[in-house]
C-alpha cells in the first residue's frame, strides 16, 4: 500500500475550505465559484499532475483521486475536470500549449474541450470537423461540436478536426476567433455547456497541438479516473443522506430503516461504493505508476462507477419517496450530477468494449 | 395468433379515429416527451367526449361507454402508441367511480357531467408529509360542525392542484381515531377561503405537484361522500379500480419504438448506435420483456375479471410495467449520451434527445406513487404467495 498521506492531507485541506467557504449544493453565486477557483489555483490543483517543467505541480493521479473525491462529496460545480483534461493536453503538446496552460494553471483563463460531435466525446469518437491547410498561414477549421462542458466560461477551446485522409488533430482556438459561434445552455445538473459552430475559422500553424490519439488518449484516461473519484464522493454523500432519511422517516409506526428491504438495498449501495472506490483508487495508482494495465483498469473503474452511480441515483430517490421527487432537498442536485457523470467520459458500453477488445494482463 | 374478428374490427375503428382526430401538436408533444399542461389533457378529453369515448366503465346513463375489458385494453394501447395523452385520472377514473358507487343522486348529478366534459379539473388529496406509503397515518383534520366540516392541515405531492377546481380528499373526522377508522372522503372546492397551494419544483424542473394547506376551510355537509368515518372504504374502492391500465403496455411500446428509432439513426459517420452488439443485446432483452408484459397484461386482467385470481394481479402488472418503463427510459438517456444533457426550452423543435433526461427524471415517480414498489411487493407476497410478515416493522 503506497503512502498517500500527502495526497490525503491536500484533500483534507480542500475539504476544510469547502466546509468553511463553499455554499450548500444548489445554484452558486459567481463569487463562491470564483473564490474556489482561486483557491484551487493557489493549492496547485489546476496543474496538479503536470510536470514542473511544464508549469505544473508534478504530483500524480493519486493526489487527483483524493481531491476529486472531495469535490464530489461537496458537489463542487467548478470546471475542475475540464481544466484537468485540457491542462494535460496542453502540457503534452509542449510549446504550442505553453501560454494557454500557464494562464489555465494560474486560474486566470479556462480552456474547454471541444471534441464530441454526437453522443460521445471519447478519443475514438468520430470527428467530422475538417481542417484544411492554408498556404503559408496555417489552418482553416469548419464543423460543429456539441455539449462542450463548461464552454460558457471558456476563453479558449481545444478543438478536434480532421485533415483530408489523415487522423484527427487538436487545435487551440480562442473564443473570439472569427467564424466561431457559440450557443450556450444550462445542463441538467445546473452547470453549463455550449455547442460550437466553426465556419472557416482560421488559426495559425502554432495553434496545432498534435494528434488526437497521442494527446487526448492519455489525458482522457486521467480525467476518466478523476471522474470516477468524483463519482465515489457524490455517491458517498447520497448514501449518507439516504441513511439519515431512513433512520428518521417513520412509516407504519417505525423508521423506514427498520425494514429489511430498505436495509438490504442500502447495503447493496454500500457494496457498490466499496467496489467503485477500490477500482477508482487502483486506476489512479496504476496511472501514477505508469502500469501497462492502467488503461484497462480505468475502463473497469468507469464501468463500476457508472453502475454504482445509476443505482445510487435511482434508489436514493426511491427510498426518499415523494420527497425524493422534489427539487427541494440537496439530494436532487447530487442525483442529477450522477446522471451526468454516467454520460461523461465514455458510457459504460464504450468502456466495456475497451475491456473486451484488449488483452488481459497475465 | 390472429385477433378475434370483432376485436380486430374495433382496433381498426380506434386506429381510424386516432388517425383522424388526434391533433398533430399533441401527438408530437407526447412522442417527444414534452411536459404536458392541463390544457393538453383537456383538449384530448373534449375530442373523446364528442366521440362518446371519454368514460369507459361508466354506466351508459351517466355518459359512459360499455367496452369489454378487451376493448378497453385495445383502446388504451392504441391511443398510447399513437401518442395520445392519457386523460387525467382524477375525475374520470378516481372520484367519478367513487361517486357512482358511494355518492348521492345530487352529488352525481352535480359533478359527473362536469367530469365528463372536463369543466371541473380534479385533484387527489391523499398523501401528506407524514403519510406517503403509509396512507392510513394521515392527519388532515376535519372537525364536524352544524353545517359540515372545518378542515385544517396539509396535503402534499398533489398533482396539478394549482389548476384544480375541486379536490377529493381523505380527512380525519374523528380526532381520536387511529389508522383506517375515523377517516372521511370529502369533496373540497379549491376556491374555498383558507386554501393555499404551493407548487413544488420536482427533479425534472417541472411543477406538477404541490403542497396544499388548509386553514379553517369550510366544507359543506353535502360534500361528504359515503358515511361519516367510512372514507377508507371509498379509498380502497378507488385504488382497486386502478387495475385496468396498471401495466401501461401502450406507453412501453411507444417508448420502445422511440428507443429503436434513436438506436438505428445514422450518425454523421454512417454508424448507428445499434451496431454496438452490447446495445443490440440490451434492446433485444427489452423486447422480450415487452412481449411478456403484453401477454401477462391480457392474461392477468382476464384472470382477475373472472374472479379466478389471487387479487394481486394489478400489483404484478404495475411492477412489471414500471420496471420496464424505467429501463427503457434509462436506455433512452444512455443512447442519447452527452446529447441528453442540455436543458433546452420545452418547445424547441426537433432534437429528439432534448427532453430525455427530464423525461427519465420525471418517470422516477412511477415506482413511488399509487403504492410504491416495496408496498406492491408486500401485497403480492401476501395475496399471491400467502406469506405474511413475521412482524410489521421494528
Interface residues (C-beta under 8 A of the other chain):
Chain A: X116 X117 X118 X119 X120 X121 X126 X128 X146 X147 X185 X186 X187 X188 X189 X193 X250 X251 X252 X253 X254 X258 X259 X261 X262 X310 X314 X317 X318 X321 X322 X324 X325 X326 X327 X328 X332 X335 X336 X339 X340 X342 X343 X344 X347 X348 X349 X352 X353
Chain B: X127 X130 X132 X133 X134 X137 X156 X157 X200 X201 X202 X203 X205 X209 X267 X268 X269 X271 X273 X276 X278 X279 X326 X330 X333 X334 X335 X336 X337 X338 X339 X340 X341 X342 X343 X344 X357 X358 X360 X361 X364 X365 X367 X368 X369 X372 X373 X374 X377 X392 X393 X394
